[in-house]
Amino acid sequence: MRASLLLLCLASISFPTLRADQAAAFFDDTAVREIRLYFDDANWYNALFQSHSSNAEDPYFPARFQYGDTVIDKIGARFKGNASFRRGGVKKSFKLDFNLYDDNAKFLGLKKLNLNNGDLQPDFLREKLFLDFAGKYIAAMRAVHVRVYVNDVFYGLYIAVEQPDKTMMESRFGDDEDGNLYEAAEQGGTMAYLGADTAAYQRAFELKTNEETADYSGLIQFLDILNNTPATELEAKLSTIADVDNLLYGIALNILYVNLDSYAGSASEYYLYQRTSDKKFIHIHWDLNESFGTTGDGSPRIATPATLEAFWLPSSATTGTRPGGGGANNARPLMEKLWAVDAFKRTYLRMLARMMREGFDESTYTARVKQLADLIRPHVIEDPNKLFTAAQFEAALNSTVASGQTSLLGVMQFVKDRRAYLRPWLDTQAQPSDVRLNEIVSVNTSSMTDEAGDSDPWVEIHNLGPGPVNLSGMYLSDSSGTPTKWALPSRSLADGGMLIVWLDGETSEGAAHANFRISASGGSLYLYNSASGAQTLLDSVQFPEIAGGRAYIRLGNSGSRWASTNLLTPAKENPATGVDASITPVGLKINEFLADNKTTLVNPDKADAWDDWLEIYNPGDTEVDMSGMYLTDTLANPTKYRIPDGVKVAAKGYLVFWADEETKLGALHANFKLGASGEEIGLFHTDGATQIDTVVFGQQQADISYGRTTDGGSAWSSQKPTPGKANNQ
């Protein structure tokens, strides 16, 4: 199997079914929300306190919940936290369980909610600021400020934070999500490979969903691949079981915000989730009160957090002898292994640079901090149980505030100093190879014209980052035989910058006009660098005939996949999925396949041939025309087999394709075979980019098929083959 830097979303999540987000209005931070809790027990505080401090089971206690007109007569409530619980003051954090006593009870679709007390946050902002920023790039919890009343007495201002659970995963990835969610144990989640014994992982990761199955097999496989795959093979293998972009963003966010009470430092305070949709692992942040450079309270103590290196790793010097520190526990294989692969390392640097461009700067944060501080200021002042004074709240917005032995850097102080350190350093990491071809229009029917008013063809050249690149010495050509055909303008292309070059052969019209014109029927483009004297190919693409009003684009921030689309994005980032507005979503499913067919079904078009096959199921109520769609056994090459015109699958019907490399035998014979040792299968739409359904599978048994347990469902199982019929009959 071949792999690409582009991380593919597998197993039918092209068009996920997402429930209406009832909680969105609650998490809207244009206002401070109000929650009321009612305990019948007048001694409720002592009951919750003693239970959380001394009862290992830490049970919930009954309470009535009210939010506006929403009332839940009986929910579970308990205190939460570790160090935040032990510190002085009566203001403890709460965890609320809405369906503890009634399986159907939810609060705006939520089953649980955390009410955090603002520990180590005199500004009362950094946890929310981190989560809001992280949510632009990966699945992150939502947070909003709330006034909490207990038995109608104002108890304090809290930060309500979403709970990582099945409900959250469904809201992000689709209603069918039912994967395993693992919470890293306190200072034990280094992601080391601990062998095949499940018990070793149960000590390091607590399974929070599907607890009755106690299934750690996926986690063990993930950690085995991560830890034991050579660097030369890791890019291909890890991408089959992990959303590597998500993992890299998780690391980059921790390092950027110096959030070391996390995987990066304490090896705790995070979750791993294996998505149902594609069986890939993702990282979820948790407990962010030590972000913005707060260190030394359960995390390694750093003398100058703002100058933490981009490739920082914990060591015995920083972790000491506390649990999880010293010796082998200082290893962080997720960071070390990913950074050892050049492609992943470059992506990580580009992510840091992108976040600098997209909001991690003094101007953006000044406006955001002022907006939120102005919103919550009167509530902070009124809070009768606040952990810091109103004066400390004001000071912490810009300067350091002490809390015991811990120094809490001011929010704006940290952002300013962190950017001042990282941004110049990232500039030094720029390379000519960061520049690539990004988008091509050969028949320009849009309103975009050149200086002369001509609607000529063009190509977009993109500097991925992490720093500016001088284009001097770079050449563009339509022939590999003439690499220095046209010199790019001698200018610096900024980090993340894009340059439109007109491919019109009219150099007199400006410096960005090449001396050749591309053909509407297709061709090739090459980008060379000759700064060192030799001609180094930086990038190339062979493009097909492109109809008017369409572009041929590279998908996403990285990778080698291109797609035709009507979504023209000159001087803007390309979409990662290539979803085309002219593409009509279809719900077809790869329903069953047999990769080791010895005696179950003979190929009807070949005498005595027992070939591999796969089955497509149409769960819809109307016939689907599959003409021009694509089947593949290599997800990095989605257009491997184009389904001929006229192939249709009936409503509620099944269609069997033969993976026999015998296309001459007919439209239902693909140009690939399936590997019994494990492989990939993908069904892609007519644009060659939009995923309809995909599956990644491991070792298969002879004459035993692998299919969806229920036709079109999310669960898969080994079963008796039923080609062209309902599964499990």
Beta strands, then each sheet from edge to edge (+ up, - down):
strand 1: 33-38
strand 2: 61-67
strand 3: 70-80
strand 4: 93-97
strand 5: 112-116
strand 6: 143-150
strand 7: 153-162
strand 8: 181-184
strand 9: 205-207
strand 10: 270-274
strand 11: 281-285
strand 12: 401-403
strand 13: 406-408
strand 14: 435-441
strand 15: 458-463
strand 16: 469-470
strand 17: 474-477
strand 18: 486-487
strand 19: 492-493
strand 20: 498-502
strand 21: 523-529
strand 22: 536-543
strand 23: 551-554
strand 24: 562-565
strand 25: 589-594
strand 26: 612-617
strand 27: 624-625
strand 28: 630-632
strand 29: 641-642
strand 30: 648-649
strand 31: 654-659
strand 32: 669-670
strand 33: 679-684
strand 34: 691-697
strand 35: 705-708
strand 36: 716-719
sheet 1: 1+ 2- 3+ 4- 5+ 7- 6+ 1+
sheet 2: 9+ 8- 10+ 11-
sheet 3: 12+ 13-
sheet 4: 20+ 15- 14+ 23- 24+
sheet 5: 16+ 19-
sheet 6: 18+ 17- 21+ 22-
sheet 7: 32+ 31+ 26- 25+ 35- 36+
sheet 8: 27+ 30-
sheet 9: 29+ 28- 33+ 34-
end
